[in-house]
């Protein structure tokens, strides 16, 4: 009764996924597969036996048909053969024999005599007879005698019969005969009620047929290449089993056929019987599988119901299955497992509660550690970091006070850098390097201290009420940074916190201290570098000014001397004075470059935007550089349209940029030309300076606009220069809100392109 209750309470599974369905389908499928395989095997063997039987019957009939045809042909050959008697040696005798044969034998239509060399000697023909022998020589006499070919004209069958004469060297006779006797030569078929036979030429033309054949003389059949039983279709379209048997005495084939439905009738009967057997077997299998499945599913459903109770944590439920087999043993194991699960479940709940508490505590510690880490790295000032470490350490470890000591120098004293909740006179401010030598393993990362007398040199006294302490060393891979001291008033509750949390906090604190010290060092170095850079800039500016003042005086007096103000000069003195002027101007240009560079670096260089004509500016630059180009035999070309608009820029600084670019192009070009072109495109001036010089490598293109950089040390040493010209030009172009670019390949010259806004949005800019 209890089993029935469990079964009724068990949820019913859908038919598609139920075990009942699987049992029924498995057993029925097994029976169906076995019966189907048996039927297939029996059908195959019966099919082979049936085909072999049809082949044997058709072979027996074909043998009888061949004998009948050969007997008919032998009679025709005998009737014609008397003209080849040995006594007829002369042509006249042959002619008489041929005439007699034509009179006595109606089936003979034409006779011809050929000598041993195949030449025609005599021809005899029945008057008005059809299908005569073609008048032609045979050539070499064929070695085979008998019927050579077949021909059908209307309903008549004709053949050529070759008969050699018995005497050696007496020639052959070729006769054209009518084979009307073959029309009834095929016997009635015994292969089956609907079997028949056809005599077919090698071309597939039906010569004659037996009774029951659907074909007529003259019909054409498609002959198979196989001489065994094969499938074909007759003239009525019925499928048949046919076999071909060639004749030796005639170029023809006997085709014996039997309709497929008659030939395979035993196979059809077998299939009907097997179908009834399969149906009966399936009915029996279904009934048996239904009965067996129901008997097996009762305890299985009881087990399923028990599993549902266990899944719902109702371990007091027991499964009542007493079948005495594996299912009964399984039910017993389920009940035993329920007892064990009930005990384990209670123990597991207690363990989960404990683990939950531990996890909550760990999460709380991690959150506190994360907040601590963010607090101590919030600043890079060493004092702020120390205060954050002291405060967060006290909170994290649950201590009453904390103090941070930092190493003054490796192996020297410790200095108190800060604290939290600590009376001012409670600890010493300065400690010697060996102050912690008496604390046992002072090199350990965390050192608990129960007896404060061990650190008597650190505490000024115990009257403040501290009873226990913990020392945490702060160190990283570069060495020891100091230590953290945690103090509590109650020695029964020393500073707490898990050891892992304190280790992590120590690493974070050491990292924060190291970063703060590095930041302090970097900040100090930065201030020193800024001061040095300012001194360098001031030095360059002062030196450039001091150098330019006497140099201008030298150039002025040289101009007065050259103009003859102090009297005429000799030719050698004039040449020397010219060299002085050239080198003085070059030196002045270098000093101006250095002065401009220092002004740009100091942010003191300004540009004054005014209206200007780009065409006139480029023309003035090319006029000034024409003498340099003429001196080197270079062609200086211009491509500047007259319709360029009026722009705004610092004309003097823009002239300086173009003069530098055109001068560089002339300086580094040994032969060819230098071309200056300008266009107005989309609100900007595009100025290009191209030359036919040696070109610039890709590596040099990336650095030629940097300060003190030169394209090639060998060529620039020959031409001179400080490496500041292109850098200053780039800075001046940027001050105008434009850009400068270079395109070049080695050996293909170089193209510098300057893009400037025609009307800048600002009137004055300063170098950054």
C-alpha positions in Angstrom: 0.0 0.0 0.0 2.9 2.4 0.9 4.5 1.6 -2.5 1.3 2.4 -4.3 1.1 5.7 -2.4 4.6 6.6 -3.4 3.9 5.7 -7.0 0.7 7.8 -7.1 2.6 10.8 -5.6 5.5 10.6 -8.0 5.2 13.1 -10.8 4.3 11.6 -14.2 6.8 12.2 -16.9 5.7 13.0 -20.5 5.4 10.1 -22.9 8.4 11.4 -24.9 10.8 11.2 -22.0 9.4 8.4 -19.9 11.2 5.2 -19.2 8.0 3.3 -20.1 8.3 4.6 -23.6 12.0 3.7 -23.8 11.3 0.1 -22.7 8.5 -0.4 -25.2 10.3 1.2 -28.1 13.5 -0.7 -27.3 11.9 -4.1 -27.2 9.7 -3.5 -30.2 12.6 -2.0 -32.2 14.8 -5.0 -31.3 12.1 -7.5 -32.6 11.5 -5.4 -35.7 15.3 -5.2 -36.4 15.7 -9.0 -36.0 12.7 -9.8 -38.2 13.8 -7.3 -40.8 17.3 -8.7 -41.0 15.9 -12.2 -41.2 13.5 -11.1 -44.0 16.3 -9.3 -45.8 18.6 -12.4 -45.7 15.9 -14.8 -46.8 14.9 -12.4 -49.6 18.4 -12.0 -50.8 19.1 -15.8 -50.9 15.7 -16.4 -52.6 16.4 -13.7 -55.1 19.8 -15.2 -56.0 18.2 -18.7 -56.3 15.5 -17.3 -58.5 17.8 -15.5 -60.8 20.1 -18.6 -61.0 17.0 -20.8 -61.8 15.9 -18.4 -64.5 19.4 -18.4 -66.0 19.5 -22.2 -66.0 16.1 -22.6 -67.6 16.9 -19.9 -70.2 20.3 -21.6 -70.9 18.6 -25.0 -71.5 16.0 -23.4 -73.8 18.8 -21.5 -75.6 20.7 -24.7 -76.2 17.6 -26.3 -77.8 17.0 -23.2 -79.9 20.6 -23.1 -81.1 20.4 -26.8 -82.1 17.2 -26.1 -84.1 18.7 -23.1 -85.9 21.9 -24.9 -86.6 20.0 -27.9 -88.0 18.0 -25.6 -90.3 21.2 -23.9 -91.5 22.9 -27.2 -92.0 20.1 -28.3 -94.3 20.4 -25.2 -96.3 24.2 -25.6 -96.5 23.7 -29.2 -97.7 21.3 -28.2 -100.4 23.7 -25.6 -101.8 26.9 -27.7 -101.1 26.5 -30.2 -104.0 27.7 -27.5 -106.5 31.2 -27.8 -104.8 31.6 -31.5 -105.8 35.1 -32.5 -106.8 34.2 -33.6 -110.3 33.3 -30.1 -111.5 36.6 -28.7 -112.6 35.9 -26.5 -115.6 34.1 -23.2 -115.6 31.4 -24.6 -118.0 30.7 -27.4 -115.6 30.3 -24.9 -112.7 28.0 -22.8 -114.8 25.8 -25.8 -115.5 25.7 -26.8 -111.8 24.8 -23.2 -110.8 21.9 -23.1 -113.3 20.6 -26.5 -112.1 20.8 -25.4 -108.5 18.8 -22.2 -109.3 16.1 -24.3 -111.0 15.8 -26.9 -108.2 16.3 -24.7 -105.1 14.1 -21.6 -104.8 15.9 -20.4 -101.7 19.1 -19.7 -103.7 19.0 -16.3 -105.3 22.6 -15.7 -106.7 25.7 -17.9 -107.1 29.3 -16.7 -107.8 32.5 -18.6 -108.4 35.9 -17.2 -107.3 39.3 -18.6 -108.0 42.0 -19.1 -105.4 43.1 -15.5 -105.7 39.6 -14.2 -105.0 38.8 -13.1 -108.6 35.2 -13.6 -109.8 35.0 -16.0 -112.7 31.3 -17.0 -112.9 28.0 -15.4 -111.8 24.5 -16.9 -112.0 21.4 -15.2 -110.8 17.7 -16.0 -110.6 15.8 -13.7 -112.8 14.1 -10.9 -111.0 15.6 -12.1 -107.7 16.2 -9.5 -105.0 19.4 -8.8 -103.1 22.0 -10.0 -105.6 25.7 -10.5 -104.7 27.7 -7.4 -105.4 29.9 -7.9 -108.4 33.4 -7.5 -107.0 36.5 -9.5 -106.3 36.8 -11.1 -102.9 40.5 -10.5 -102.6 42.2 -13.1 -100.4 39.7 -16.0 -99.9 38.3 -16.0 -96.3 39.5 -19.0 -94.3 36.1 -19.5 -92.7 33.2 -21.0 -94.5 29.5 -20.8 -93.7 27.1 -17.9 -93.4 28.9 -14.6 -93.5 26.3 -11.9 -92.9 22.5 -11.4 -92.5 20.2 -8.9 -94.2 16.5 -8.3 -93.8 14.5 -6.7 -96.7 10.9 -6.3 -95.9 9.9 -9.6 -94.3 12.6 -11.7 -96.1 15.8 -12.8 -94.5 18.9 -13.1 -96.6 22.4 -14.4 -95.9 25.7 -14.9 -97.8 27.0 -18.5 -97.7 30.6 -19.2 -98.5 31.5 -22.8 -99.5 35.1 -23.7 -100.5 35.5 -26.5 -103.0 37.0 -29.7 -101.6 39.8 -30.0 -104.0 42.9 -27.9 -103.4 43.2 -24.9 -105.6 39.6 -25.2 -107.0 38.2 -21.9 -105.5 35.1 -21.1 -103.6 31.4 -20.6 -104.2 29.5 -17.6 -102.7 25.7 -18.1 -102.6 23.0 -15.6 -101.7 20.2 -17.6 -100.0 16.8 -16.9 -98.5 16.5 -18.0 -94.8 12.8 -18.3 -94.8 13.1 -21.6 -93.0 14.4 -19.9 -89.9 10.9 -18.3 -89.3 9.7 -21.4 -87.6 12.9 -22.8 -86.3 12.7 -21.5 -82.7 10.9 -24.0 -80.4 8.3 -22.9 -77.9 9.8 -21.6 -74.7 9.7 -23.8 -71.6 11.1 -21.2 -69.2 7.7 -19.9 -68.3 4.2 -19.3 -69.5 5.1 -15.8 -70.8 8.7 -16.5 -71.8 9.8 -16.0 -75.4 13.0 -16.0 -77.5 14.2 -13.7 -80.4 16.9 -14.3 -83.0 18.7 -11.0 -83.4 21.5 -10.0 -85.8 24.7 -8.4 -84.5 23.1 -5.0 -85.4 20.2 -5.7 -83.1 17.6 -6.5 -85.9 15.2 -9.2 -85.0 15.3 -12.1 -87.6 12.7 -14.3 -86.1 11.0 -15.0 -82.8 9.2 -17.7 -80.9 5.6 -17.7 -79.9 4.5 -15.1 -77.2 7.2 -12.6 -78.3 5.9 -9.0 -78.4 8.4 -8.2 -81.1 8.2 -8.5 -84.9 10.8 -9.3 -87.6 12.7 -6.2 -88.4 12.4 -4.6 -84.9 15.6 -3.4 -83.4 16.7 -4.4 -79.9 19.4 -2.8 -77.7 21.8 -5.7 -77.0 23.6 -5.8 -73.6 27.3 -6.2 -73.4 26.9 -8.9 -70.7 26.2 -12.6 -71.5 24.6 -13.2 -68.1 21.1 -12.6 -66.9 20.3 -8.8 -67.0 17.3 -6.5 -66.7 15.7 -5.1 -69.8 12.4 -3.9 -71.2 10.4 -5.4 -74.1 8.5 -3.6 -76.9 5.5 -3.3 -74.5 7.6 -1.6 -71.9 7.5 -4.5 -69.4 10.6 -5.2 -67.4 12.1 -8.6 -68.2 15.0 -10.9 -67.3 16.9 -11.6 -70.5 20.0 -13.7 -71.4 22.0 -13.5 -74.7 23.5 -16.6 -76.4 25.6 -16.0 -79.6 25.5 -18.5 -82.5 28.7 -20.0 -84.0 27.2 -20.8 -87.5 25.5 -17.4 -88.0 26.4 -13.8 -87.0 23.4 -13.6 -84.8 22.3 -14.0 -81.1 19.4 -15.7 -79.4 17.9 -13.5 -76.7 15.7 -15.4 -74.2 13.5 -13.2 -72.0 10.9 -13.7 -69.2 8.7 -11.0 -67.7 10.0 -9.9 -64.3 6.7 -10.4 -62.5 6.6 -14.0 -63.6 10.3 -14.7 -63.0 10.3 -13.2 -59.5 6.9 -14.5 -58.5 8.4 -16.8 -55.7 10.1 -13.7 -54.3 6.9 -11.8 -54.2 5.2 -14.6 -52.4 8.0 -14.7 -49.9 7.8 -11.0 -49.2 4.0 -11.3 -48.5 4.7 -14.1 -46.0 7.5 -12.1 -44.3 5.3 -9.0 -44.1 2.6 -11.1 -42.2 5.3 -12.6 -40.0 6.7 -9.1 -39.2 3.3 -7.8 -38.3 2.6 -10.7 -36.1 6.0 -10.4 -34.4 5.5 -6.7 -33.7 2.1 -7.3 -32.1 3.6 -9.9 -29.8 6.6 -7.7 -29.0 4.3 -4.7 -28.1 2.2 -6.8 -25.8 5.2 -8.4 -24.1 7.0 -5.0 -23.8 4.0 -3.4 -22.2 3.7 -6.1 -19.6 7.4 -6.1 -18.8 7.7 -2.3 -18.7 4.8 -2.0 -16.2 6.3 -4.6 -13.9 9.7 -2.8 -14.0 8.4 0.7 -13.6 6.5 0.2 -10.3 9.7 0.0 -8.1 11.5 2.6 -10.3 8.7 5.1 -9.8 8.8 4.4 -6.0 12.6 5.2 -6.1 11.8 8.4 -8.1 9.2 9.5 -5.5 11.8 8.9 -2.7 14.4 10.9 -4.6 11.9 13.8 -4.9 11.4 13.7 -1.1 15.2 13.7 -0.5 15.7 16.6 -3.0 13.2 18.6 -0.9 15.2 17.8 2.3 12.6 15.5 3.7 15.1 12.9 4.9 12.5 11.2 7.2 10.9 9.6 4.1 11.6 5.9 3.5 11.3 4.0 0.2 9.4 0.7 0.5 10.6 -1.5 -2.4 10.9 -5.3 -1.5 11.5 -6.9 -4.9 14.5 -8.9 -3.7 16.6 -7.8 -6.7 18.9 -4.9 -7.6 16.1 -2.4 -7.3 15.3 -3.5 -3.7 19.0 -3.2 -2.8 19.0 0.3 -4.4 16.0 1.3 -2.2 17.8 0.1 0.9 20.9 2.1 -0.1 18.7 5.2 -0.6 17.3 4.8 2.9 20.8 4.5 4.4 21.9 7.5 2.4 19.0 9.5 3.8 20.1 8.8 7.3 23.6 9.9 6.5 22.4 13.0 4.7 20.3 14.0 7.7 23.3 13.9 10.0 25.6 15.6 7.4 23.1 18.3 6.7 23.0 19.4 10.3 26.8 19.4 10.5 27.0 21.3 7.2 24.7 24.0 8.4 26.9 24.6 11.4 30.0 24.7 9.3 28.4 27.1 6.8 27.5 29.4 9.6 31.1 29.4 10.9 32.5 29.9 7.4 30.1 32.8 6.8 31.2 34.5 10.0 34.9 34.0 9.0 34.2 35.3 5.5 32.3 38.3 6.8 35.3 39.1 9.0 37.7 38.7 6.1 35.6 40.9 3.9 35.6 43.5 6.6 39.4 43.3 7.0 39.9 43.6 3.3 37.6 46.6 3.1 39.5 48.2 5.9 42.8 47.3 4.3 41.6 48.8 0.9 40.5 52.0 2.7 43.8 52.0 4.5 45.8 51.6 1.3 43.9 54.4 -0.4 44.4 56.7 2.6 48.2 56.2 2.9 48.8 56.7 -0.8 46.5 59.7 -1.1 49.5 62.0 -0.7 53.1 62.0 -1.7 54.2 64.3 1.1 56.2 62.3 3.7 54.6 63.9 6.7 51.1 63.2 5.4 52.0 59.6 4.6 53.4 59.0 8.1 50.3 60.5 9.8 48.0 58.3 7.6 50.1 55.2 8.4 50.0 55.8 12.2 46.2 56.5 12.2 45.2 53.6 9.9 47.5 51.1 11.7 45.9 51.9 15.1 42.4 51.5 13.6 43.2 48.3 11.7 45.0 46.5 14.5 42.7 47.8 17.3 45.6 49.4 19.2 45.3 52.4 21.6 48.3 54.3 20.2 50.9 54.0 17.4 54.2 55.6 16.5 56.2 55.6 13.2 60.0 55.7 13.3 62.1 56.2 10.2 65.7 55.4 9.6 67.8 58.5 9.4 70.6 56.7 7.6 71.5 53.0 7.0 72.9 51.6 10.2 72.4 54.8 12.1 69.6 56.2 14.4 65.8 56.1 14.1 63.7 59.3 14.2 60.1 59.5 15.3 58.3 60.8 12.3 54.7 60.8 13.7 52.2 59.0 15.8 48.5 58.6 16.7 46.9 58.7 20.2 50.3 58.8 21.8 51.2 61.2 24.7 54.1 63.4 23.7 56.4 62.1 26.4 55.5 58.4 26.1 58.2 57.4 23.6 61.6 58.7 22.6 62.1 61.0 19.6 65.5 59.6 18.6 66.7 56.0 19.0 70.2 54.6 18.3 70.6 52.0 15.5 70.9 49.1 18.0 67.8 50.1 20.1 65.9 47.0 19.0 68.7 44.5 19.5 67.1 43.1 22.7 63.7 42.4 21.1 64.5 38.9 20.2 64.1 38.5 16.4 64.1 42.2 15.6 64.5 41.5 11.9 61.1 39.7 11.6 58.3 41.6 9.9 55.9 41.4 12.9 57.3 41.1 16.5 54.8 40.8 19.4 56.1 42.2 22.7 54.6 41.1 25.9 57.2 42.6 28.2 57.7 46.3 27.6 60.9 46.1 29.5 62.4 44.6 26.3 62.1 48.0 24.7 63.0 50.1 27.7 65.2 52.4 25.5 62.2 53.2 23.4 59.6 54.0 26.1 60.3 56.8 28.5 58.3 55.1 31.2 55.4 52.8 31.9 53.5 55.2 33.9 51.3 56.0 30.9 49.6 52.6 31.4 50.8 50.7 28.3 51.1 47.0 28.9 51.8 45.3 25.5 53.1 46.3 22.1 53.6 45.0 18.6 56.5 46.1 16.4 56.0 46.0 12.6 59.1 46.5 10.5 58.7 48.6 7.4 61.1 47.4 4.6 61.2 46.8 0.9 63.7 45.3 -1.6 65.9 48.3 -1.2 66.3 48.1 2.5 64.8 49.0 5.8 62.8 52.2 6.0 61.8 52.1 9.7 59.3 50.4 12.0 55.8 50.9 13.3 55.1 50.6 17.1 51.5 49.6 18.2 50.7 50.0 22.0 47.7 48.8 24.1 46.7 49.5 27.7 45.4 45.9 28.3 48.1 43.2 28.1 45.3 40.6 27.8 44.3 42.1 24.5 47.4 42.9 22.5 47.1 44.6 19.1 45.0 42.4 17.0 44.2 41.9 13.3 45.0 38.8 11.3 48.7 38.3 10.5 48.0 38.3 6.8 46.3 41.7 7.0 49.2 43.2 9.1 51.7 41.8 6.5 49.8 43.4 3.7 49.5 46.7 5.6 53.3 46.6 6.2 54.0 46.2 2.5 51.6 49.0 1.6 53.1 51.3 4.2 56.7 50.6 3.0 55.7 51.2 -0.6 54.0 54.5 0.3 57.0 55.6 2.3 59.4 54.7 -0.6 57.2 56.6 -3.1 57.0 59.6 -0.9 60.8 59.7 -0.4 61.3 59.2 -4.2 58.8 62.0 -4.9 60.7 64.2 -2.4 64.0 63.4 -4.1 62.5 64.0 -7.6 60.9 67.3 -6.5 64.2 68.5 -5.1 66.1 67.4 -8.3 63.4 69.2 -10.4 63.9 72.4 -8.5 67.6 72.2 -8.9 67.2 71.5 -12.7 64.8 74.4 -13.1 67.3 76.7 -11.4 70.1 75.4 -13.6 68.1 75.9 -16.7 67.2 79.4 -15.7 70.9 80.2 -15.1 71.7 78.7 -18.5 69.1 80.8 -20.3 70.2 84.0 -18.6 73.9 83.2 -19.4 73.1 82.6 -23.1 71.0 85.8 -23.3 73.7 87.9 -21.5 76.6 86.4 -23.5 74.7 86.8 -26.8 74.0 90.5 -26.0 77.6 91.1 -24.8 79.0 89.4 -28.0 76.7 91.2 -30.4 77.6 94.7 -29.1 81.3 94.7 -30.0 80.7 92.6 -33.1 78.3 95.3 -34.4 81.1 97.8 -33.8 83.6 95.7 -35.7 81.2 95.3 -38.6 80.4 99.1 -38.6 84.1 100.1 -38.7 84.8 97.5 -41.4 82.0 99.1 -43.5 83.6 102.5 -43.0 86.9 101.2 -44.1 85.4 99.5 -47.1 83.6 102.8 -48.0 87.1 104.6 -48.0 86.2 106.9 -45.1 89.7 106.4 -43.7 91.5 106.4 -47.1 92.0 104.0 -49.9 93.0 100.4 -49.2 95.3 98.2 -51.1 93.9 95.2 -52.9 95.1 92.7 -50.3 93.7 94.9 -47.5 90.4 95.0 -49.3 90.3 91.2 -49.7 91.1 90.8 -46.0 88.5 93.3 -45.1 85.9 91.5 -47.2 86.7 88.2 -45.4 86.3 90.1 -42.0 82.9 91.3 -43.1 81.7 87.9 -44.3 82.9 86.1 -41.2 81.6 88.9 -39.0 78.1 88.7 -40.5 78.2 84.9 -40.2 79.2 85.2 -36.5 76.4 87.8 -36.0 73.9 85.4 -37.6 75.0 82.7 -35.2 74.7 85.0 -32.2 71.3 86.1 -33.3 70.2 82.5 -33.6 71.4 81.7 -30.1 69.7 84.9 -28.8 66.4 84.0 -30.5 66.6 80.5 -29.2 67.2 81.7 -25.6 64.3 84.1 -25.9 62.0 81.3 -27.2 63.1 79.0 -24.4 62.5 81.7 -21.9 59.1 82.6 -23.4 60.1 86.1 -24.2 60.0 86.1 -28.0 56.9 87.8 -29.4 55.5 88.2 -32.9 53.8 91.4 -34.2 51.0 90.6 -36.7 50.6 93.1 -39.5 49.3 93.1 -43.1 51.9 91.9 -45.6 52.2 90.8 -49.2 53.6 87.3 -49.5 54.6 87.8 -53.1 56.7 90.9 -52.2 58.2 89.1 -49.2 59.3 86.0 -51.3 60.7 88.4 -53.9 62.8 90.2 -51.3 64.1 86.9 -49.9 65.1 85.6 -53.4 66.8 88.9 -54.3 68.8 88.7 -51.1 69.8 85.0 -51.8 70.4 85.5 -55.6 74.1 86.3 -55.0 74.6 83.1 -53.1 72.9 81.1 -55.9 74.9 82.9 -58.6 78.1 82.2 -56.8 77.4 78.4 -57.0 75.9 78.5 -60.5 72.4 77.5 -59.3 69.1 78.5 -60.9 66.8 80.3 -58.4 63.3 79.9 -59.7 60.0 81.5 -58.6 56.5 80.2 -59.0 54.3 82.8 -57.1 51.0 84.0 -58.7 50.3 87.7 -58.5 46.7 87.1 -57.2 47.7 86.0 -53.7 45.6 87.7 -51.0 47.1 90.0 -48.3 48.0 88.1 -45.2 48.7 88.9 -41.5 52.0 87.9 -39.9 55.2 89.2 -38.4 56.9 90.0 -41.7 60.4 90.2 -40.2 60.1 86.8 -38.5 58.5 85.3 -41.6 61.4 86.7 -43.7 63.8 85.1 -41.2 62.0 81.7 -41.7 62.1 81.8 -45.5 65.7 83.2 -45.6 66.8 80.2 -43.5 65.0 77.7 -45.7 66.2 79.2 -49.0 69.7 79.7 -47.6 69.8 76.0 -46.5 68.6 74.9 -49.9 71.3 76.9 -51.7 74.0 75.9 -49.2 73.4 72.1 -49.6 72.8 72.1 -53.3 75.9 71.7 -55.5 74.2 71.7 -58.9 70.8 72.2 -60.4 68.2 74.6 -59.1 66.3 75.9 -56.1 62.6 76.7 -56.6 60.3 78.8 -54.3 56.5 78.4 -54.9 53.5 79.7 -53.1 49.7 79.0 -53.3 46.6 80.0 -51.4 44.6 76.9 -50.4 41.6 76.8 -48.1 42.4 79.9 -46.2 46.1 79.1 -45.8 49.4 80.0 -47.6 51.3 76.9 -48.8 54.9 77.8 -49.4 57.3 75.1 -50.8 61.1 75.4 -51.2 62.5 72.5 -53.3 66.0 71.8 -54.3 68.0 69.3 -56.3 70.5 68.6 -53.5 71.6 65.2 -52.0 68.3 64.7 -50.1 67.7 63.8 -46.5 67.4 60.2 -45.1 64.3 59.2 -43.2 66.2 58.9 -40.0 67.5 62.5 -40.3 64.0 63.8 -41.3 62.8 62.9 -37.8 65.3 65.1 -36.0 66.4 68.0 -38.2 63.9 70.3 -36.5 65.4 69.5 -33.0 67.8 71.9 -31.3 71.5 71.6 -32.2 70.8 68.8 -34.8 72.4 68.7 -38.2 71.6 66.5 -41.2 75.1 65.1 -41.7 78.2 65.9 -39.7 80.5 65.7 -42.8 78.5 68.0 -45.1 77.5 70.4 -42.4 81.0 70.7 -41.1 81.9 71.9 -44.6 79.0 74.4 -44.7 79.0 75.4 -41.1 76.1 76.1 -38.8 74.9 75.6 -35.2 71.9 73.4 -35.9 69.5 76.0 -34.5 68.2 77.5 -37.8 65.4 74.9 -38.6 64.5 74.7 -34.9 64.0 78.4 -34.7 62.1 78.4 -38.0 59.7 75.7 -36.7 59.1 77.7 -33.5 58.4 80.9 -35.5 56.0 79.0 -37.8 54.2 77.6 -34.8 53.9 81.1 -33.3 52.0 82.0 -36.5 49.6 79.1 -36.0 51.2 77.1 -38.9 53.3 74.0 -39.5 56.5 73.1 -41.4 57.1 69.7 -43.0 59.8 68.0 -45.1 59.6 65.4 -47.9 62.8 63.9 -49.3 64.6 60.8 -50.6 68.3 60.3 -50.8 69.7 61.5 -54.1 66.3 63.1 -55.1 66.5 66.5 -53.4 64.3 67.9 -50.6 61.0 69.8 -50.4 60.2 71.9 -47.3 56.6 73.0 -47.1 55.4 75.8 -44.8 51.6 76.2 -44.2 50.5 79.5 -42.6 47.0 80.8 -42.0 46.3 83.8 -44.2 44.3 85.7 -41.4 45.3 84.3 -38.0 42.6 84.4 -35.3 45.0 86.2 -32.9 47.2 89.2 -33.5 50.0 88.3 -31.1 51.4 85.0 -29.7 54.2 84.2 -27.4 56.6 81.2 -27.5 55.6 78.5 -25.1 
